[in-house]
Amino acid sequence: SNSNSNSTIQTELFLRYHYLRGIIYYASDEITKAIAEWNKCIAAPSHAMSEIISSAWKKMILGKCLMLQYDDEEEICNCKGIGVKISSSSLLVEYLLKLPNGTSAAVSRFFKKGASRADEIDEYQKFVERFVENDFTSFMEEMNLENVNESGGADGAAGAGA
């Protein structure tokens, strides 16, 4: 029992260490290194899903999207020797949502489409689809979000009290 709790603590420390390293790399504009750290969290051996793994997946998705936005498509597609030029939008969505190799079965099941899980995972998948299509208006409507550009003044006072 004591070794089991030690193992749980070590796993949590491993996840936190790599998750926070990813945050530090991201803050230093080293997005490729940040994604690699978050991949380590996602692919860590696990029998159950954890909040850290979920957070790392979300950050990884946003990091990959940022790399594409910064015209680093070549870099993101060549990461880990993939070396594939992605041409169709559906392949790009699939690539952006792809879990790292070695991800445990429990974590993989959590992220599968149609699995019973938090709605926010579906929202991230919708975000990636809209990102690839450059269709943020539909995304904002689907998520019931107010578009900042349509809210009025730069001071953010428009719509206050509504």
Secondary structure, 3 states (H helix, E strand, C coil): CHHHHHHHHHHHHHHHHHHHHHHHHHHCCCHHHHHHHHHHHHHCCCCCCCHHHHHHHHHHHHHHHHHHHCCCHHHHHHHHHCCCCCCCHHHHHHHHHCCCCCCCHHHHHHHCCCCCCCHHHHHHHHHHHHHHHCCHHHHHHHCCCCCHHHCCCCCCCCCCCC
